[in-house]
Amino acid sequence: MNDKKEIGIKGEKFTVKFLKRNKYKILLRNFSIDNGEIDIIAHNKEYIVFVEVKTRAEGSMLEPRFSVDMKKRENIIDTSNRFLDKYKTDLTIRYDISEVTYDKSGKMKINYIKNAF
């Protein structure tokens, strides 16, 4: 895997499969409004989940979750609030990070962090 965009798309698809296996329904992928973007919006019976997906090669110097800094978190929260202004819900809101790593053969693994921020 070499192209950064291709890697990101594969990580998002891998996360979607993970969420579906865990009984989540995918509402939207790559929701964007103005300058904000959320990779995946999903829900189950209890939560509406805003998921930031970070995909990196195994052994990268920085673990994927650490690239979701305070500014990125604020952007995700702002974008999610704008989403919720349009689409009301009674579900509990949760912000998760999906860390996807891949090895030299392209095999992917996920570390899914609930309530990341």
Jmol script that loads the backbone (N, CA, C; Angstrom):
load data "model"
ATOM      1  N   MET A   1       0.858  -1.180   0.000  1.00  0.00           N
ATOM      2  CA  MET A   1       0.000   0.000   0.000  1.00  0.00           C
ATOM      3  C   MET A   1       0.897   1.232   0.000  1.00  0.00           C
ATOM      4  N   ASN A   2       0.694   2.102  -0.982  1.00  0.00           N
ATOM      5  CA  ASN A   2       1.555   3.277  -1.038  1.00  0.00           C
ATOM      6  C   ASN A   2       0.792   4.592  -1.059  1.00  0.00           C
ATOM      7  N   ASP A   3      -0.310   4.671  -1.732  1.00  0.00           N
ATOM      8  CA  ASP A   3      -1.027   5.930  -1.861  1.00  0.00           C
ATOM      9  C   ASP A   3      -1.782   6.252  -0.574  1.00  0.00           C
ATOM     10  N   LYS A   4      -1.523   7.443  -0.006  1.00  0.00           N
ATOM     11  CA  LYS A   4      -2.103   7.830   1.294  1.00  0.00           C
ATOM     12  C   LYS A   4      -3.635   7.790   1.266  1.00  0.00           C
ATOM     13  N   LYS A   5      -4.235   8.297   0.192  1.00  0.00           N
ATOM     14  CA  LYS A   5      -5.705   8.308   0.090  1.00  0.00           C
ATOM     15  C   LYS A   5      -6.245   6.880   0.025  1.00  0.00           C
ATOM     16  N   GLU A   6      -5.583   6.036  -0.762  1.00  0.00           N
ATOM     17  CA  GLU A   6      -5.990   4.632  -0.877  1.00  0.00           C
ATOM     18  C   GLU A   6      -5.912   3.932   0.475  1.00  0.00           C
ATOM     19  N   ILE A   7      -4.850   4.199   1.208  1.00  0.00           N
ATOM     20  CA  ILE A   7      -4.675   3.613   2.536  1.00  0.00           C
ATOM     21  C   ILE A   7      -5.806   4.051   3.464  1.00  0.00           C
ATOM     22  N   GLY A   8      -6.143   5.343   3.437  1.00  0.00           N
ATOM     23  CA  GLY A   8      -7.227   5.862   4.268  1.00  0.00           C
ATOM     24  C   GLY A   8      -8.560   5.223   3.934  1.00  0.00           C
ATOM     25  N   ILE A   9      -8.836   5.060   2.647  1.00  0.00           N
ATOM     26  CA  ILE A   9     -10.095   4.444   2.220  1.00  0.00           C
ATOM     27  C   ILE A   9     -10.164   2.988   2.699  1.00  0.00           C
ATOM     28  N   LYS A  10      -9.064   2.261   2.569  1.00  0.00           N
ATOM     29  CA  LYS A  10      -9.039   0.873   3.029  1.00  0.00           C
ATOM     30  C   LYS A  10      -9.250   0.783   4.536  1.00  0.00           C
ATOM     31  N   GLY A  11      -8.650   1.708   5.287  1.00  0.00           N
ATOM     32  CA  GLY A  11      -8.840   1.731   6.732  1.00  0.00           C
ATOM     33  C   GLY A  11     -10.287   2.013   7.108  1.00  0.00           C
ATOM     34  N   GLU A  12     -10.930   2.917   6.377  1.00  0.00           N
ATOM     35  CA  GLU A  12     -12.348   3.215   6.640  1.00  0.00           C
ATOM     36  C   GLU A  12     -13.224   2.009   6.318  1.00  0.00           C
ATOM     37  N   LYS A  13     -12.964   1.340   5.197  1.00  0.00           N
ATOM     38  CA  LYS A  13     -13.743   0.148   4.839  1.00  0.00           C
ATOM     39  C   LYS A  13     -13.568  -0.950   5.887  1.00  0.00           C
ATOM     40  N   PHE A  14     -12.346  -1.109   6.372  1.00  0.00           N
ATOM     41  CA  PHE A  14     -12.063  -2.101   7.406  1.00  0.00           C
ATOM     42  C   PHE A  14     -12.835  -1.764   8.684  1.00  0.00           C
ATOM     43  N   THR A  15     -12.893  -0.484   9.028  1.00  0.00           N
ATOM     44  CA  THR A  15     -13.634  -0.045  10.211  1.00  0.00           C
ATOM     45  C   THR A  15     -15.128  -0.253  10.033  1.00  0.00           C
ATOM     46  N   VAL A  16     -15.658   0.017   8.847  1.00  0.00           N
ATOM     47  CA  VAL A  16     -17.084  -0.209   8.571  1.00  0.00           C
ATOM     48  C   VAL A  16     -17.428  -1.683   8.794  1.00  0.00           C
ATOM     49  N   LYS A  17     -16.601  -2.582   8.283  1.00  0.00           N
ATOM     50  CA  LYS A  17     -16.842  -4.017   8.483  1.00  0.00           C
ATOM     51  C   LYS A  17     -16.836  -4.373   9.964  1.00  0.00           C
ATOM     52  N   PHE A  18     -15.871  -3.802  10.693  1.00  0.00           N
ATOM     53  CA  PHE A  18     -15.787  -4.031  12.137  1.00  0.00           C
ATOM     54  C   PHE A  18     -17.072  -3.563  12.832  1.00  0.00           C
ATOM     55  N   LEU A  19     -17.521  -2.360  12.501  1.00  0.00           N
ATOM     56  CA  LEU A  19     -18.731  -1.822  13.129  1.00  0.00           C
ATOM     57  C   LEU A  19     -19.952  -2.685  12.815  1.00  0.00           C
ATOM     58  N   LYS A  20     -20.090  -3.094  11.579  1.00  0.00           N
ATOM     59  CA  LYS A  20     -21.238  -3.932  11.197  1.00  0.00           C
ATOM     60  C   LYS A  20     -21.210  -5.269  11.940  1.00  0.00           C
ATOM     61  N   ARG A  21     -20.027  -5.851  12.079  1.00  0.00           N
ATOM     62  CA  ARG A  21     -19.912  -7.115  12.834  1.00  0.00           C
ATOM     63  C   ARG A  21     -20.314  -6.920  14.293  1.00  0.00           C
ATOM     64  N   ASN A  22     -20.190  -5.696  14.779  1.00  0.00           N
ATOM     65  CA  ASN A  22     -20.531  -5.385  16.169  1.00  0.00           C
ATOM     66  C   ASN A  22     -21.888  -4.716  16.300  1.00  0.00           C
ATOM     67  N   LYS A  23     -22.754  -4.965  15.326  1.00  0.00           N
ATOM     68  CA  LYS A  23     -24.176  -4.578  15.384  1.00  0.00           C
ATOM     69  C   LYS A  23     -24.439  -3.076  15.257  1.00  0.00           C
ATOM     70  N   TYR A  24     -23.553  -2.349  14.571  1.00  0.00           N
ATOM     71  CA  TYR A  24     -23.780  -0.940  14.281  1.00  0.00           C
ATOM     72  C   TYR A  24     -24.334  -0.808  12.872  1.00  0.00           C
ATOM     73  N   LYS A  25     -25.191   0.158  12.708  1.00  0.00           N
ATOM     74  CA  LYS A  25     -25.688   0.499  11.380  1.00  0.00           C
ATOM     75  C   LYS A  25     -24.941   1.760  10.935  1.00  0.00           C
ATOM     76  N   ILE A  26     -24.433   1.746   9.726  1.00  0.00           N
ATOM     77  CA  ILE A  26     -23.701   2.893   9.197  1.00  0.00           C
ATOM     78  C   ILE A  26     -24.708   3.896   8.637  1.00  0.00           C
ATOM     79  N   LEU A  27     -24.674   5.108   9.172  1.00  0.00           N
ATOM     80  CA  LEU A  27     -25.559   6.165   8.676  1.00  0.00           C
ATOM     81  C   LEU A  27     -24.916   6.905   7.507  1.00  0.00           C
ATOM     82  N   LEU A  28     -23.683   7.333   7.703  1.00  0.00           N
ATOM     83  CA  LEU A  28     -22.977   8.107   6.680  1.00  0.00           C
ATOM     84  C   LEU A  28     -21.488   7.843   6.762  1.00  0.00           C
ATOM     85  N   ARG A  29     -20.849   7.990   5.607  1.00  0.00           N
ATOM     86  CA  ARG A  29     -19.389   7.978   5.547  1.00  0.00           C
ATOM     87  C   ARG A  29     -18.946   9.295   4.943  1.00  0.00           C
ATOM     88  N   ASN A  30     -17.865   9.816   5.459  1.00  0.00           N
ATOM     89  CA  ASN A  30     -17.275  11.062   4.960  1.00  0.00           C
ATOM     90  C   ASN A  30     -18.281  12.211   4.923  1.00  0.00           C
ATOM     91  N   PHE A  31     -18.968  12.386   6.040  1.00  0.00           N
ATOM     92  CA  PHE A  31     -19.891  13.521   6.179  1.00  0.00           C
ATOM     93  C   PHE A  31     -19.074  14.794   6.287  1.00  0.00           C
ATOM     94  N   SER A  32     -19.374  15.758   5.426  1.00  0.00           N
ATOM     95  CA  SER A  32     -18.641  17.029   5.518  1.00  0.00           C
ATOM     96  C   SER A  32     -19.602  18.190   5.394  1.00  0.00           C
ATOM     97  N   ILE A  33     -19.255  19.230   6.125  1.00  0.00           N
ATOM     98  CA  ILE A  33     -20.015  20.476   6.087  1.00  0.00           C
ATOM     99  C   ILE A  33     -19.008  21.594   6.362  1.00  0.00           C
ATOM    100  N   ASP A  34     -19.012  22.578   5.510  1.00  0.00           N
ATOM    101  CA  ASP A  34     -18.025  23.660   5.572  1.00  0.00           C
ATOM    102  C   ASP A  34     -16.617  23.077   5.665  1.00  0.00           C
ATOM    103  N   ASN A  35     -15.903  23.362   6.742  1.00  0.00           N
ATOM    104  CA  ASN A  35     -14.522  22.883   6.879  1.00  0.00           C
ATOM    105  C   ASN A  35     -14.394  21.614   7.716  1.00  0.00           C
ATOM    106  N   GLY A  36     -15.525  21.028   8.086  1.00  0.00           N
ATOM    107  CA  GLY A  36     -15.476  19.859   8.948  1.00  0.00           C
ATOM    108  C   GLY A  36     -15.806  18.578   8.218  1.00  0.00           C
ATOM    109  N   GLU A  37     -15.230  17.472   8.712  1.00  0.00           N
ATOM    110  CA  GLU A  37     -15.484  16.167   8.112  1.00  0.00           C
ATOM    111  C   GLU A  37     -15.426  15.091   9.182  1.00  0.00           C
ATOM    112  N   ILE A  38     -16.339  14.135   9.079  1.00  0.00           N
ATOM    113  CA  ILE A  38     -16.363  12.989   9.985  1.00  0.00           C
ATOM    114  C   ILE A  38     -16.301  11.743   9.116  1.00  0.00           C
ATOM    115  N   ASP A  39     -15.379  10.849   9.439  1.00  0.00           N
ATOM    116  CA  ASP A  39     -15.161   9.672   8.604  1.00  0.00           C
ATOM    117  C   ASP A  39     -16.372   8.754   8.562  1.00  0.00           C
ATOM    118  N   ILE A  40     -16.890   8.399   9.739  1.00  0.00           N
ATOM    119  CA  ILE A  40     -18.024   7.469   9.804  1.00  0.00           C
ATOM    120  C   ILE A  40     -18.982   7.929  10.894  1.00  0.00           C
ATOM    121  N   ILE A  41     -20.264   7.909  10.558  1.00  0.00           N
ATOM    122  CA  ILE A  41     -21.316   8.129  11.553  1.00  0.00           C
ATOM    123  C   ILE A  41     -22.148   6.850  11.573  1.00  0.00           C
ATOM    124  N   ALA A  42     -22.245   6.250  12.765  1.00  0.00           N
ATOM    125  CA  ALA A  42     -22.951   4.979  12.903  1.00  0.00           C
ATOM    126  C   ALA A  42     -23.804   5.015  14.162  1.00  0.00           C
ATOM    127  N   HIS A  43     -24.683   4.011  14.291  1.00  0.00           N
ATOM    128  CA  HIS A  43     -25.460   3.925  15.528  1.00  0.00           C
ATOM    129  C   HIS A  43     -25.812   2.474  15.825  1.00  0.00           C
ATOM    130  N   ASN A  44     -26.110   2.258  17.087  1.00  0.00           N
ATOM    131  CA  ASN A  44     -26.706   1.006  17.531  1.00  0.00           C
ATOM    132  C   ASN A  44     -27.926   1.406  18.362  1.00  0.00           C
ATOM    133  N   LYS A  45     -28.433   0.523  19.165  1.00  0.00           N
ATOM    134  CA  LYS A  45     -29.644   0.837  19.934  1.00  0.00           C
ATOM    135  C   LYS A  45     -29.424   1.922  20.981  1.00  0.00           C
ATOM    136  N   GLU A  46     -28.178   2.098  21.400  1.00  0.00           N
ATOM    137  CA  GLU A  46     -27.870   2.989  22.512  1.00  0.00           C
ATOM    138  C   GLU A  46     -27.135   4.270  22.114  1.00  0.00           C
ATOM    139  N   TYR A  47     -26.262   4.185  21.115  1.00  0.00           N
ATOM    140  CA  TYR A  47     -25.362   5.301  20.790  1.00  0.00           C
ATOM    141  C   TYR A  47     -25.440   5.732  19.332  1.00  0.00           C
ATOM    142  N   ILE A  48     -25.203   7.028  19.125  1.00  0.00           N
ATOM    143  CA  ILE A  48     -24.812   7.513  17.812  1.00  0.00           C
ATOM    144  C   ILE A  48     -23.320   7.804  17.950  1.00  0.00           C
ATOM    145  N   VAL A  49     -22.539   7.257  17.034  1.00  0.00           N
ATOM    146  CA  VAL A  49     -21.096   7.266  17.175  1.00  0.00           C
ATOM    147  C   VAL A  49     -20.464   8.013  16.008  1.00  0.00           C
ATOM    148  N   PHE A  50     -19.602   8.954  16.350  1.00  0.00           N
ATOM    149  CA  PHE A  50     -18.828   9.703  15.362  1.00  0.00           C
ATOM    150  C   PHE A  50     -17.410   9.132  15.422  1.00  0.00           C
ATOM    151  N   VAL A  51     -16.985   8.547  14.310  1.00  0.00           N
ATOM    152  CA  VAL A  51     -15.739   7.786  14.300  1.00  0.00           C
ATOM    153  C   VAL A  51     -14.687   8.470  13.434  1.00  0.00           C
ATOM    154  N   GLU A  52     -13.537   8.685  14.023  1.00  0.00           N
ATOM    155  CA  GLU A  52     -12.369   9.169  13.288  1.00  0.00           C
ATOM    156  C   GLU A  52     -11.469   7.961  13.035  1.00  0.00           C
ATOM    157  N   VAL A  53     -11.149   7.723  11.770  1.00  0.00           N
ATOM    158  CA  VAL A  53     -10.327   6.582  11.396  1.00  0.00           C
ATOM    159  C   VAL A  53      -8.920   7.077  11.065  1.00  0.00           C
ATOM    160  N   LYS A  54      -7.939   6.451  11.666  1.00  0.00           N
ATOM    161  CA  LYS A  54      -6.535   6.750  11.382  1.00  0.00           C
ATOM    162  C   LYS A  54      -5.842   5.446  11.008  1.00  0.00           C
ATOM    163  N   THR A  55      -5.233   5.428   9.839  1.00  0.00           N
ATOM    164  CA  THR A  55      -4.595   4.226   9.318  1.00  0.00           C
ATOM    165  C   THR A  55      -3.103   4.481   9.140  1.00  0.00           C
ATOM    166  N   ARG A  56      -2.300   3.572   9.658  1.00  0.00           N
ATOM    167  CA  ARG A  56      -0.846   3.710   9.592  1.00  0.00           C
ATOM    168  C   ARG A  56      -0.197   2.346   9.398  1.00  0.00           C
ATOM    169  N   ALA A  57       1.032   2.360   8.921  1.00  0.00           N
ATOM    170  CA  ALA A  57       1.820   1.134   8.829  1.00  0.00           C
ATOM    171  C   ALA A  57       2.218   0.699  10.232  1.00  0.00           C
ATOM    172  N   GLU A  58       2.300  -0.607  10.444  1.00  0.00           N
ATOM    173  CA  GLU A  58       2.796  -1.118  11.720  1.00  0.00           C
ATOM    174  C   GLU A  58       4.177  -0.566  11.975  1.00  0.00           C
ATOM    175  N   GLY A  59       4.445  -0.226  13.218  1.00  0.00           N
ATOM    176  CA  GLY A  59       5.765   0.269  13.577  1.00  0.00           C
ATOM    177  C   GLY A  59       5.973   1.742  13.312  1.00  0.00           C
ATOM    178  N   SER A  60       4.924   2.462  12.912  1.00  0.00           N
ATOM    179  CA  SER A  60       5.055   3.910  12.718  1.00  0.00           C
ATOM    180  C   SER A  60       5.459   4.553  14.033  1.00  0.00           C
ATOM    181  N   MET A  61       6.192   5.640  13.937  1.00  0.00           N
ATOM    182  CA  MET A  61       6.699   6.298  15.150  1.00  0.00           C
ATOM    183  C   MET A  61       5.575   6.787  16.054  1.00  0.00           C
ATOM    184  N   LEU A  62       4.490   7.246  15.460  1.00  0.00           N
ATOM    185  CA  LEU A  62       3.388   7.812  16.222  1.00  0.00           C
ATOM    186  C   LEU A  62       2.176   6.898  16.096  1.00  0.00           C
ATOM    187  N   GLU A  63       1.616   6.486  17.231  1.00  0.00           N
ATOM    188  CA  GLU A  63       0.406   5.678  17.182  1.00  0.00           C
ATOM    189  C   GLU A  63      -0.701   6.518  16.551  1.00  0.00           C
ATOM    190  N   PRO A  64      -1.553   5.903  15.730  1.00  0.00           N
ATOM    191  CA  PRO A  64      -2.556   6.664  14.975  1.00  0.00           C
ATOM    192  C   PRO A  64      -3.412   7.611  15.815  1.00  0.00           C
ATOM    193  N   ARG A  65      -3.816   7.181  17.005  1.00  0.00           N
ATOM    194  CA  ARG A  65      -4.716   8.010  17.820  1.00  0.00           C
ATOM    195  C   ARG A  65      -4.096   9.350  18.212  1.00  0.00           C
ATOM    196  N   PHE A  66      -2.774   9.405  18.282  1.00  0.00           N
ATOM    197  CA  PHE A  66      -2.116  10.638  18.700  1.00  0.00           C
ATOM    198  C   PHE A  66      -2.149  11.722  17.623  1.00  0.00           C
ATOM    199  N   SER A  67      -2.564  11.352  16.418  1.00  0.00           N
ATOM    200  CA  SER A  67      -2.711  12.374  15.374  1.00  0.00           C
ATOM    201  C   SER A  67      -4.070  13.063  15.448  1.00  0.00           C
ATOM    202  N   VAL A  68      -4.918  12.616  16.375  1.00  0.00           N
ATOM    203  CA  VAL A  68      -6.201  13.290  16.610  1.00  0.00           C
ATOM    204  C   VAL A  68      -5.978  14.263  17.757  1.00  0.00           C
ATOM    205  N   ASP A  69      -5.408  15.422  17.418  1.00  0.00           N
ATOM    206  CA  ASP A  69      -5.066  16.419  18.425  1.00  0.00           C
ATOM    207  C   ASP A  69      -6.292  17.234  18.834  1.00  0.00           C
ATOM    208  N   MET A  70      -6.089  18.179  19.732  1.00  0.00           N
ATOM    209  CA  MET A  70      -7.191  18.980  20.272  1.00  0.00           C
ATOM    210  C   MET A  70      -7.942  19.726  19.164  1.00  0.00           C
ATOM    211  N   LYS A  71      -7.225  20.285  18.220  1.00  0.00           N
ATOM    212  CA  LYS A  71      -7.868  21.021  17.121  1.00  0.00           C
ATOM    213  C   LYS A  71      -8.750  20.083  16.288  1.00  0.00           C
ATOM    214  N   LYS A  72      -8.259  18.881  15.994  1.00  0.00           N
ATOM    215  CA  LYS A  72      -9.030  17.904  15.226  1.00  0.00           C
ATOM    216  C   LYS A  72     -10.259  17.474  16.015  1.00  0.00           C
ATOM    217  N   ARG A  73     -10.100  17.270  17.313  1.00  0.00           N
ATOM    218  CA  ARG A  73     -11.240  16.883  18.157  1.00  0.00           C
ATOM    219  C   ARG A  73     -12.299  17.976  18.169  1.00  0.00           C
ATOM    220  N   GLU A  74     -11.886  19.220  18.317  1.00  0.00           N
ATOM    221  CA  GLU A  74     -12.835  20.340  18.301  1.00  0.00           C
ATOM    222  C   GLU A  74     -13.567  20.407  16.973  1.00  0.00           C
ATOM    223  N   ASN A  75     -12.847  20.165  15.886  1.00  0.00           N
ATOM    224  CA  ASN A  75     -13.451  20.173  14.557  1.00  0.00           C
ATOM    225  C   ASN A  75     -14.495  19.063  14.428  1.00  0.00           C
ATOM    226  N   ILE A  76     -14.174  17.874  14.922  1.00  0.00           N
ATOM    227  CA  ILE A  76     -15.111  16.752  14.864  1.00  0.00           C
ATOM    228  C   ILE A  76     -16.346  17.043  15.705  1.00  0.00           C
ATOM    229  N   ILE A  77     -16.156  17.579  16.893  1.00  0.00           N
ATOM    230  CA  ILE A  77     -17.290  17.909  17.773  1.00  0.00           C
ATOM    231  C   ILE A  77     -18.172  18.973  17.127  1.00  0.00           C
ATOM    232  N   ASP A  78     -17.563  20.013  16.568  1.00  0.00           N
ATOM    233  CA  ASP A  78     -18.321  21.060  15.894  1.00  0.00           C
ATOM    234  C   ASP A  78     -19.117  20.484  14.718  1.00  0.00           C
ATOM    235  N   THR A  79     -18.472  19.651  13.927  1.00  0.00           N
ATOM    236  CA  THR A  79     -19.142  19.044  12.771  1.00  0.00           C
ATOM    237  C   THR A  79     -20.270  18.118  13.227  1.00  0.00           C
ATOM    238  N   SER A  80     -20.038  17.370  14.288  1.00  0.00           N
ATOM    239  CA  SER A  80     -21.095  16.484  14.794  1.00  0.00           C
ATOM    240  C   SER A  80     -22.283  17.284  15.312  1.00  0.00           C
ATOM    241  N   ASN A  81     -22.022  18.414  15.954  1.00  0.00           N
ATOM    242  CA  ASN A  81     -23.121  19.266  16.427  1.00  0.00           C
ATOM    243  C   ASN A  81     -23.940  19.805  15.261  1.00  0.00           C
ATOM    244  N   ARG A  82     -23.273  20.132  14.187  1.00  0.00           N
ATOM    245  CA  ARG A  82     -23.977  20.608  12.998  1.00  0.00           C
ATOM    246  C   ARG A  82     -24.802  19.487  12.378  1.00  0.00           C
ATOM    247  N   PHE A  83     -24.262  18.280  12.400  1.00  0.00           N
ATOM    248  CA  PHE A  83     -25.022  17.109  11.937  1.00  0.00           C
ATOM    249  C   PHE A  83     -26.268  16.930  12.800  1.00  0.00           C
ATOM    250  N   LEU A  84     -26.080  17.017  14.128  1.00  0.00           N
ATOM    251  CA  LEU A  84     -27.196  16.801  15.054  1.00  0.00           C
ATOM    252  C   LEU A  84     -28.235  17.919  14.993  1.00  0.00           C
ATOM    253  N   ASP A  85     -27.839  19.111  14.556  1.00  0.00           N
ATOM    254  CA  ASP A  85     -28.814  20.182  14.323  1.00  0.00           C
ATOM    255  C   ASP A  85     -29.783  19.791  13.213  1.00  0.00           C
ATOM    256  N   LYS A  86     -29.286  19.076  12.227  1.00  0.00           N
ATOM    257  CA  LYS A  86     -30.102  18.642  11.084  1.00  0.00           C
ATOM    258  C   LYS A  86     -30.863  17.358  11.379  1.00  0.00           C
ATOM    259  N   TYR A  87     -30.205  16.438  12.081  1.00  0.00           N
ATOM    260  CA  TYR A  87     -30.758  15.107  12.312  1.00  0.00           C
ATOM    261  C   TYR A  87     -30.840  14.853  13.815  1.00  0.00           C
ATOM    262  N   LYS A  88     -31.970  15.146  14.374  1.00  0.00           N
ATOM    263  CA  LYS A  88     -32.172  14.996  15.824  1.00  0.00           C
ATOM    264  C   LYS A  88     -32.150  13.520  16.218  1.00  0.00           C
ATOM    265  N   THR A  89     -31.672  13.251  17.422  1.00  0.00           N
ATOM    266  CA  THR A  89     -31.646  11.890  17.941  1.00  0.00           C
ATOM    267  C   THR A  89     -31.764  11.910  19.459  1.00  0.00           C
ATOM    268  N   ASP A  90     -32.296  10.832  19.988  1.00  0.00           N
ATOM    269  CA  ASP A  90     -32.352  10.650  21.439  1.00  0.00           C
ATOM    270  C   ASP A  90     -31.237   9.722  21.928  1.00  0.00           C
ATOM    271  N   LEU A  91     -30.422   9.247  20.991  1.00  0.00           N
ATOM    272  CA  LEU A  91     -29.332   8.352  21.353  1.00  0.00           C
ATOM    273  C   LEU A  91     -28.210   9.120  22.047  1.00  0.00           C
ATOM    274  N   THR A  92     -27.451   8.420  22.868  1.00  0.00           N
ATOM    275  CA  THR A  92     -26.287   9.004  23.525  1.00  0.00           C
ATOM    276  C   THR A  92     -25.185   9.207  22.488  1.00  0.00           C
ATOM    277  N   ILE A  93     -24.522  10.351  22.558  1.00  0.00           N
ATOM    278  CA  ILE A  93     -23.459  10.689  21.609  1.00  0.00           C
ATOM    279  C   ILE A  93     -22.129  10.150  22.125  1.00  0.00           C
ATOM    280  N   ARG A  94     -21.348   9.590  21.182  1.00  0.00           N
ATOM    281  CA  ARG A  94     -20.042   9.070  21.554  1.00  0.00           C
ATOM    282  C   ARG A  94     -19.044   9.377  20.431  1.00  0.00           C
ATOM    283  N   TYR A  95     -17.805   9.664  20.828  1.00  0.00           N
ATOM    284  CA  TYR A  95     -16.730   9.939  19.876  1.00  0.00           C
ATOM    285  C   TYR A  95     -15.667   8.850  20.015  1.00  0.00           C
ATOM    286  N   ASP A  96     -15.460   8.118  18.922  1.00  0.00           N
ATOM    287  CA  ASP A  96     -14.525   6.998  18.925  1.00  0.00           C
ATOM    288  C   ASP A  96     -13.400   7.244  17.928  1.00  0.00           C
ATOM    289  N   ILE A  97     -12.298   6.552  18.150  1.00  0.00           N
ATOM    290  CA  ILE A  97     -11.195   6.549  17.188  1.00  0.00           C
ATOM    291  C   ILE A  97     -10.930   5.100  16.794  1.00  0.00           C
ATOM    292  N   SER A  98     -10.817   4.881  15.504  1.00  0.00           N
ATOM    293  CA  SER A  98     -10.455   3.578  14.983  1.00  0.00           C
ATOM    294  C   SER A  98      -9.011   3.649  14.492  1.00  0.00           C
ATOM    295  N   GLU A  99      -8.145   2.939  15.201  1.00  0.00           N
ATOM    296  CA  GLU A  99      -6.740   2.851  14.788  1.00  0.00           C
ATOM    297  C   GLU A  99      -6.589   1.595  13.940  1.00  0.00           C
ATOM    298  N   VAL A 100      -6.279   1.789  12.674  1.00  0.00           N
ATOM    299  CA  VAL A 100      -6.070   0.659  11.780  1.00  0.00           C
ATOM    300  C   VAL A 100      -4.592   0.631  11.414  1.00  0.00           C
ATOM    301  N   THR A 101      -3.973  -0.519  11.596  1.00  0.00           N
ATOM    302  CA  THR A 101      -2.573  -0.677  11.195  1.00  0.00           C
ATOM    303  C   THR A 101      -2.492  -1.817  10.187  1.00  0.00           C
ATOM    304  N   TYR A 102      -1.483  -1.737   9.344  1.00  0.00           N
ATOM    305  CA  TYR A 102      -1.279  -2.790   8.346  1.00  0.00           C
ATOM    306  C   TYR A 102       0.191  -3.161   8.294  1.00  0.00           C
ATOM    307  N   ASP A 103       0.421  -4.437   7.966  1.00  0.00           N
ATOM    308  CA  ASP A 103       1.807  -4.912   7.866  1.00  0.00           C
ATOM    309  C   ASP A 103       2.272  -4.874   6.408  1.00  0.00           C
ATOM    310  N   LYS A 104       3.472  -5.373   6.162  1.00  0.00           N
ATOM    311  CA  LYS A 104       4.059  -5.304   4.819  1.00  0.00           C
ATOM    312  C   LYS A 104       3.253  -6.059   3.776  1.00  0.00           C
ATOM    313  N   SER A 105       2.524  -7.082   4.210  1.00  0.00           N
ATOM    314  CA  SER A 105       1.703  -7.855   3.271  1.00  0.00           C
ATOM    315  C   SER A 105       0.344  -7.192   3.015  1.00  0.00           C
ATOM    316  N   GLY A 106       0.042  -6.131   3.780  1.00  0.00           N
ATOM    317  CA  GLY A 106      -1.234  -5.432   3.628  1.00  0.00           C
ATOM    318  C   GLY A 106      -2.307  -5.902   4.598  1.00  0.00           C
ATOM    319  N   LYS A 107      -1.979  -6.895   5.440  1.00  0.00           N
ATOM    320  CA  LYS A 107      -2.945  -7.389   6.426  1.00  0.00           C
ATOM    321  C   LYS A 107      -3.228  -6.296   7.452  1.00  0.00           C
ATOM    322  N   MET A 108      -4.513  -6.080   7.722  1.00  0.00           N
ATOM    323  CA  MET A 108      -4.919  -4.991   8.612  1.00  0.00           C
ATOM    324  C   MET A 108      -5.375  -5.519   9.968  1.00  0.00           C
ATOM    325  N   LYS A 109      -5.151  -4.685  10.988  1.00  0.00           N
ATOM    326  CA  LYS A 109      -5.628  -4.935  12.357  1.00  0.00           C
ATOM    327  C   LYS A 109      -6.276  -3.651  12.852  1.00  0.00           C
ATOM    328  N   ILE A 110      -7.200  -3.815  13.783  1.00  0.00           N
ATOM    329  CA  ILE A 110      -7.899  -2.646  14.318  1.00  0.00           C
ATOM    330  C   ILE A 110      -7.767  -2.587  15.838  1.00  0.00           C
ATOM    331  N   ASN A 111      -7.575  -1.384  16.322  1.00  0.00           N
ATOM    332  CA  ASN A 111      -7.666  -1.072  17.746  1.00  0.00           C
ATOM    333  C   ASN A 111      -8.758  -0.021  17.835  1.00  0.00           C
ATOM    334  N   TYR A 112      -9.934  -0.441  18.275  1.00  0.00           N
ATOM    335  CA  TYR A 112     -11.089   0.452  18.287  1.00  0.00           C
ATOM    336  C   TYR A 112     -11.245   1.051  19.678  1.00  0.00           C
ATOM    337  N   ILE A 113     -11.179   2.379  19.758  1.00  0.00           N
ATOM    338  CA  ILE A 113     -11.186   3.073  21.041  1.00  0.00           C
ATOM    339  C   ILE A 113     -12.528   3.791  21.221  1.00  0.00           C
ATOM    340  N   LYS A 114     -13.352   3.236  22.112  1.00  0.00           N
ATOM    341  CA  LYS A 114     -14.652   3.854  22.425  1.00  0.00           C
ATOM    342  C   LYS A 114     -14.425   5.015  23.385  1.00  0.00           C
ATOM    343  N   ASN A 115     -15.267   6.057  23.268  1.00  0.00           N
ATOM    344  CA  ASN A 115     -15.178   7.217  24.153  1.00  0.00           C
ATOM    345  C   ASN A 115     -13.767   7.796  24.145  1.00  0.00           C
ATOM    346  N   ALA A 116     -13.183   7.941  22.974  1.00  0.00           N
ATOM    347  CA  ALA A 116     -11.800   8.416  22.855  1.00  0.00           C
ATOM    348  C   ALA A 116     -11.647   9.854  23.327  1.00  0.00           C
ATOM    349  N   PHE A 117     -12.716  10.636  23.183  1.00  0.00           N
ATOM    350  CA  PHE A 117     -12.686  12.021  23.656  1.00  0.00           C
ATOM    351  C   PHE A 117     -14.091  12.514  23.872  1.00  0.00           C
TER     352      PHE A 117
END
end "model"
wireframe off; spacefill off
backbone 0.3
color backbone group
